[in-house]
């Protein structure tokens, strides 16, 4: 299980990778978008839960 900070860091890395591939340097794996979406949801959930606890 990752901490909130670790999830945010991984999300930042994946988003930076997305920008690189946007300019045509590399083709992204289709799994990349799924991982970004899941991490974003996990971070949002954790932030909301933290506020309510």
Gaussian input, Z-matrix of N, CA and C with variables (Angstrom, degrees):
# hf/3-21g

backbone

0 1
 N
 C     1     B1
 C     2     B2     1     A1
 N     3     B3     2     A2     1     D1
 C     4     B4     3     A3     2     D2
 C     5     B5     4     A4     3     D3
 N     6     B6     5     A5     4     D4
 C     7     B7     6     A6     5     D5
 C     8     B8     7     A7     6     D6
 N     9     B9     8     A8     7     D7
 C    10    B10     9     A9     8     D8
 C    11    B11    10    A10     9     D9
 N    12    B12    11    A11    10    D10
 C    13    B13    12    A12    11    D11
 C    14    B14    13    A13    12    D12
 N    15    B15    14    A14    13    D13
 C    16    B16    15    A15    14    D14
 C    17    B17    16    A16    15    D15
 N    18    B18    17    A17    16    D16
 C    19    B19    18    A18    17    D17
 C    20    B20    19    A19    18    D18
 N    21    B21    20    A20    19    D19
 C    22    B22    21    A21    20    D20
 C    23    B23    22    A22    21    D21
 N    24    B24    23    A23    22    D22
 C    25    B25    24    A24    23    D23
 C    26    B26    25    A25    24    D24
 N    27    B27    26    A26    25    D25
 C    28    B28    27    A27    26    D26
 C    29    B29    28    A28    27    D27
 N    30    B30    29    A29    28    D28
 C    31    B31    30    A30    29    D29
 C    32    B32    31    A31    30    D30
 N    33    B33    32    A32    31    D31
 C    34    B34    33    A33    32    D32
 C    35    B35    34    A34    33    D33
 N    36    B36    35    A35    34    D34
 C    37    B37    36    A36    35    D35
 C    38    B38    37    A37    36    D36
 N    39    B39    38    A38    37    D37
 C    40    B40    39    A39    38    D38
 C    41    B41    40    A40    39    D39
 N    42    B42    41    A41    40    D40
 C    43    B43    42    A42    41    D41
 C    44    B44    43    A43    42    D42
 N    45    B45    44    A44    43    D43
 C    46    B46    45    A45    44    D44
 C    47    B47    46    A46    45    D45
 N    48    B48    47    A47    46    D46
 C    49    B49    48    A48    47    D47
 C    50    B50    49    A49    48    D48
 N    51    B51    50    A50    49    D49
 C    52    B52    51    A51    50    D50
 C    53    B53    52    A52    51    D51
 N    54    B54    53    A53    52    D52
 C    55    B55    54    A54    53    D53
 C    56    B56    55    A55    54    D54
 N    57    B57    56    A56    55    D55
 C    58    B58    57    A57    56    D56
 C    59    B59    58    A58    57    D57
 N    60    B60    59    A59    58    D58
 C    61    B61    60    A60    59    D59
 C    62    B62    61    A61    60    D60
 N    63    B63    62    A62    61    D61
 C    64    B64    63    A63    62    D62
 C    65    B65    64    A64    63    D63
 N    66    B66    65    A65    64    D64
 C    67    B67    66    A66    65    D65
 C    68    B68    67    A67    66    D66
 N    69    B69    68    A68    67    D67
 C    70    B70    69    A69    68    D68
 C    71    B71    70    A70    69    D69
 N    72    B72    71    A71    70    D70
 C    73    B73    72    A72    71    D71
 C    74    B74    73    A73    72    D72
 N    75    B75    74    A74    73    D73
 C    76    B76    75    A75    74    D74
 C    77    B77    76    A76    75    D75
 N    78    B78    77    A77    76    D76
 C    79    B79    78    A78    77    D77
 C    80    B80    79    A79    78    D78
 N    81    B81    80    A80    79    D79
 C    82    B82    81    A81    80    D80
 C    83    B83    82    A82    81    D81
 N    84    B84    83    A83    82    D82
 C    85    B85    84    A84    83    D83
 C    86    B86    85    A85    84    D84
 N    87    B87    86    A86    85    D85
 C    88    B88    87    A87    86    D86
 C    89    B89    88    A88    87    D87
 N    90    B90    89    A89    88    D88
 C    91    B91    90    A90    89    D89
 C    92    B92    91    A91    90    D90
 N    93    B93    92    A92    91    D91
 C    94    B94    93    A93    92    D92
 C    95    B95    94    A94    93    D93
 N    96    B96    95    A95    94    D94
 C    97    B97    96    A96    95    D95
 C    98    B98    97    A97    96    D96
 N    99    B99    98    A98    97    D97
 C   100   B100    99    A99    98    D98
 C   101   B101   100   A100    99    D99
 N   102   B102   101   A101   100   D100
 C   103   B103   102   A102   101   D101
 C   104   B104   103   A103   102   D102
 N   105   B105   104   A104   103   D103
 C   106   B106   105   A105   104   D104
 C   107   B107   106   A106   105   D105
 N   108   B108   107   A107   106   D106
 C   109   B109   108   A108   107   D107
 C   110   B110   109   A109   108   D108
 N   111   B111   110   A110   109   D109
 C   112   B112   111   A111   110   D110
 C   113   B113   112   A112   111   D111
 N   114   B114   113   A113   112   D112
 C   115   B115   114   A114   113   D113
 C   116   B116   115   A115   114   D114
 N   117   B117   116   A116   115   D115
 C   118   B118   117   A117   116   D116
 C   119   B119   118   A118   117   D117
 N   120   B120   119   A119   118   D118
 C   121   B121   120   A120   119   D119
 C   122   B122   121   A121   120   D120
 N   123   B123   122   A122   121   D121
 C   124   B124   123   A123   122   D122
 C   125   B125   124   A124   123   D123
 N   126   B126   125   A125   124   D124
 C   127   B127   126   A126   125   D125
 C   128   B128   127   A127   126   D126
 N   129   B129   128   A128   127   D127
 C   130   B130   129   A129   128   D128
 C   131   B131   130   A130   129   D129
 N   132   B132   131   A131   130   D130
 C   133   B133   132   A132   131   D131
 C   134   B134   133   A133   132   D132
 N   135   B135   134   A134   133   D133
 C   136   B136   135   A135   134   D134
 C   137   B137   136   A136   135   D135
 N   138   B138   137   A137   136   D136
 C   139   B139   138   A138   137   D137
 C   140   B140   139   A139   138   D138
 N   141   B141   140   A140   139   D139
 C   142   B142   141   A141   140   D140
 C   143   B143   142   A142   141   D141
 N   144   B144   143   A143   142   D142
 C   145   B145   144   A144   143   D143
 C   146   B146   145   A145   144   D144
 N   147   B147   146   A146   145   D145
 C   148   B148   147   A147   146   D146
 C   149   B149   148   A148   147   D147
 N   150   B150   149   A149   148   D148
 C   151   B151   150   A150   149   D149
 C   152   B152   151   A151   150   D150
 N   153   B153   152   A152   151   D151
 C   154   B154   153   A153   152   D152
 C   155   B155   154   A154   153   D153
 N   156   B156   155   A155   154   D154
 C   157   B157   156   A156   155   D155
 C   158   B158   157   A157   156   D156

   B1=1.4488
   B2=1.5328
   B3=1.2944
   B4=1.4569
   B5=1.5264
   B6=1.3086
   B7=1.4596
   B8=1.5282
   B9=1.3098
   B10=1.4648
   B11=1.5257
   B12=1.3133
   B13=1.4716
   B14=1.5327
   B15=1.3116
   B16=1.4688
   B17=1.5221
   B18=1.3162
   B19=1.4664
   B20=1.5197
   B21=1.3225
   B22=1.4618
   B23=1.5271
   B24=1.3145
   B25=1.4622
   B26=1.5356
   B27=1.3250
   B28=1.4671
   B29=1.5234
   B30=1.3127
   B31=1.4601
   B32=1.5229
   B33=1.3192
   B34=1.4620
   B35=1.5336
   B36=1.3324
   B37=1.4672
   B38=1.5214
   B39=1.3142
   B40=1.4595
   B41=1.5254
   B42=1.3236
   B43=1.4592
   B44=1.5322
   B45=1.3242
   B46=1.4663
   B47=1.5253
   B48=1.3093
   B49=1.4610
   B50=1.5198
   B51=1.3121
   B52=1.4634
   B53=1.5245
   B54=1.3266
   B55=1.4694
   B56=1.5226
   B57=1.3286
   B58=1.4640
   B59=1.5209
   B60=1.3208
   B61=1.4554
   B62=1.5288
   B63=1.3203
   B64=1.4614
   B65=1.5204
   B66=1.2911
   B67=1.4579
   B68=1.5201
   B69=1.3278
   B70=1.4474
   B71=1.5111
   B72=1.3121
   B73=1.4529
   B74=1.5235
   B75=1.3175
   B76=1.4589
   B77=1.5154
   B78=1.3182
   B79=1.4560
   B80=1.5226
   B81=1.3277
   B82=1.4561
   B83=1.5146
   B84=1.3063
   B85=1.4535
   B86=1.5344
   B87=1.3212
   B88=1.4796
   B89=1.5311
   B90=1.3064
   B91=1.4549
   B92=1.5288
   B93=1.3187
   B94=1.4623
   B95=1.5287
   B96=1.3270
   B97=1.4584
   B98=1.5266
   B99=1.3338
   B100=1.4621
   B101=1.5251
   B102=1.3216
   B103=1.4650
   B104=1.5189
   B105=1.3151
   B106=1.4668
   B107=1.5228
   B108=1.3230
   B109=1.4599
   B110=1.5344
   B111=1.3221
   B112=1.4627
   B113=1.5327
   B114=1.3182
   B115=1.4640
   B116=1.5195
   B117=1.3299
   B118=1.4590
   B119=1.5251
   B120=1.3313
   B121=1.4618
   B122=1.5228
   B123=1.3223
   B124=1.4685
   B125=1.5263
   B126=1.3230
   B127=1.4645
   B128=1.5275
   B129=1.3408
   B130=1.4655
   B131=1.5253
   B132=1.3243
   B133=1.4619
   B134=1.5206
   B135=1.2975
   B136=1.4627
   B137=1.5232
   B138=1.3212
   B139=1.4651
   B140=1.5199
   B141=1.3322
   B142=1.4622
   B143=1.5222
   B144=1.3213
   B145=1.4567
   B146=1.5217
   B147=1.3101
   B148=1.4704
   B149=1.5319
   B150=1.3288
   B151=1.4667
   B152=1.5226
   B153=1.3202
   B154=1.4693
   B155=1.5192
   B156=1.3058
   B157=1.4662
   B158=1.5017
   A1=107.99
   A2=115.58
   A3=120.82
   A4=110.40
   A5=115.95
   A6=120.62
   A7=108.48
   A8=115.74
   A9=120.68
   A10=110.52
   A11=117.31
   A12=120.51
   A13=111.12
   A14=116.82
   A15=120.59
   A16=110.64
   A17=117.03
   A18=120.88
   A19=110.71
   A20=116.43
   A21=120.26
   A22=110.84
   A23=117.01
   A24=121.52
   A25=109.98
   A26=117.09
   A27=120.43
   A28=111.07
   A29=116.07
   A30=120.17
   A31=110.86
   A32=116.38
   A33=120.79
   A34=111.07
   A35=116.43
   A36=120.18
   A37=111.72
   A38=116.43
   A39=120.10
   A40=111.39
   A41=117.03
   A42=119.94
   A43=111.12
   A44=116.85
   A45=120.07
   A46=109.91
   A47=116.93
   A48=121.57
   A49=110.21
   A50=116.63
   A51=121.36
   A52=110.34
   A53=116.65
   A54=119.93
   A55=111.19
   A56=116.73
   A57=119.88
   A58=111.09
   A59=116.17
   A60=119.28
   A61=111.08
   A62=117.30
   A63=120.75
   A64=110.62
   A65=117.23
   A66=121.66
   A67=112.15
   A68=117.69
   A69=121.52
   A70=115.18
   A71=117.96
   A72=119.33
   A73=111.15
   A74=115.78
   A75=120.31
   A76=109.96
   A77=115.88
   A78=119.93
   A79=108.25
   A80=115.53
   A81=120.87
   A82=111.74
   A83=115.07
   A84=122.56
   A85=107.52
   A86=119.06
   A87=120.47
   A88=112.97
   A89=116.43
   A90=120.98
   A91=111.61
   A92=116.64
   A93=122.24
   A94=111.43
   A95=117.08
   A96=120.68
   A97=111.74
   A98=116.74
   A99=120.28
   A100=110.90
   A101=116.10
   A102=120.14
   A103=111.52
   A104=116.86
   A105=120.50
   A106=109.65
   A107=116.43
   A108=120.56
   A109=111.60
   A110=116.50
   A111=120.37
   A112=111.69
   A113=116.43
   A114=119.56
   A115=111.42
   A116=117.25
   A117=120.24
   A118=110.27
   A119=116.62
   A120=120.86
   A121=111.46
   A122=116.73
   A123=120.80
   A124=111.04
   A125=116.76
   A126=121.09
   A127=109.99
   A128=116.76
   A129=119.90
   A130=111.32
   A131=116.37
   A132=120.40
   A133=111.58
   A134=115.55
   A135=119.52
   A136=111.25
   A137=117.03
   A138=120.39
   A139=111.38
   A140=117.27
   A141=121.31
   A142=110.12
   A143=117.14
   A144=120.76
   A145=111.64
   A146=116.22
   A147=121.04
   A148=110.38
   A149=116.44
   A150=121.12
   A151=110.80
   A152=117.68
   A153=121.15
   A154=113.03
   A155=117.88
   A156=119.37
   A157=112.58
   D1=133.07
   D2=-179.69
   D3=-94.25
   D4=151.36
   D5=173.99
   D6=-79.57
   D7=168.68
   D8=179.97
   D9=-60.13
   D10=-43.13
   D11=-179.29
   D12=-63.79
   D13=-38.91
   D14=178.89
   D15=-66.03
   D16=-40.67
   D17=178.23
   D18=-64.24
   D19=-43.09
   D20=179.14
   D21=-63.48
   D22=-38.72
   D23=179.18
   D24=-65.39
   D25=-46.20
   D26=178.53
   D27=-61.96
   D28=-40.11
   D29=178.30
   D30=-62.53
   D31=-42.57
   D32=178.43
   D33=-61.71
   D34=-41.45
   D35=178.21
   D36=-64.27
   D37=-43.69
   D38=179.82
   D39=-65.26
   D40=-38.37
   D41=178.62
   D42=-68.02
   D43=-35.65
   D44=176.90
   D45=-66.28
   D46=-38.16
   D47=177.52
   D48=-64.74
   D49=-36.12
   D50=178.75
   D51=-63.23
   D52=-41.48
   D53=179.30
   D54=-64.27
   D55=-38.25
   D56=178.84
   D57=-62.95
   D58=-45.26
   D59=-177.17
   D60=-74.14
   D61=-21.81
   D62=177.51
   D63=-60.38
   D64=-36.31
   D65=-178.38
   D66=-83.52
   D67=9.09
   D68=172.82
   D69=84.96
   D70=11.92
   D71=-179.78
   D72=-72.25
   D73=-35.54
   D74=-179.72
   D75=-148.83
   D76=151.51
   D77=173.94
   D78=-89.23
   D79=132.34
   D80=-179.10
   D81=-80.32
   D82=150.80
   D83=171.94
   D84=-73.63
   D85=139.24
   D86=178.92
   D87=-58.53
   D88=-24.73
   D89=178.61
   D90=-66.03
   D91=-24.22
   D92=-177.57
   D93=-56.40
   D94=-49.68
   D95=-178.06
   D96=-64.17
   D97=-37.81
   D98=177.71
   D99=-62.99
   D100=-43.03
   D101=179.82
   D102=-64.56
   D103=-41.91
   D104=178.74
   D105=-61.46
   D106=-45.65
   D107=-179.42
   D108=-62.44
   D109=-44.33
   D110=179.19
   D111=-63.78
   D112=-43.91
   D113=179.35
   D114=-64.04
   D115=-41.52
   D116=177.69
   D117=-59.12
   D118=-44.85
   D119=179.71
   D120=-64.39
   D121=-41.71
   D122=179.26
   D123=-62.74
   D124=-42.26
   D125=179.82
   D126=-65.41
   D127=-45.15
   D128=178.41
   D129=-60.42
   D130=-45.54
   D131=-179.85
   D132=-60.75
   D133=-44.00
   D134=-178.46
   D135=-66.34
   D136=-38.70
   D137=178.39
   D138=-66.15
   D139=-41.23
   D140=178.50
   D141=-66.42
   D142=-44.94
   D143=-179.89
   D144=-63.56
   D145=-36.44
   D146=179.92
   D147=-63.31
   D148=-38.05
   D149=-179.79
   D150=-67.40
   D151=-34.56
   D152=-175.34
   D153=-86.99
   D154=-12.49
   D155=-178.48
   D156=-99.45

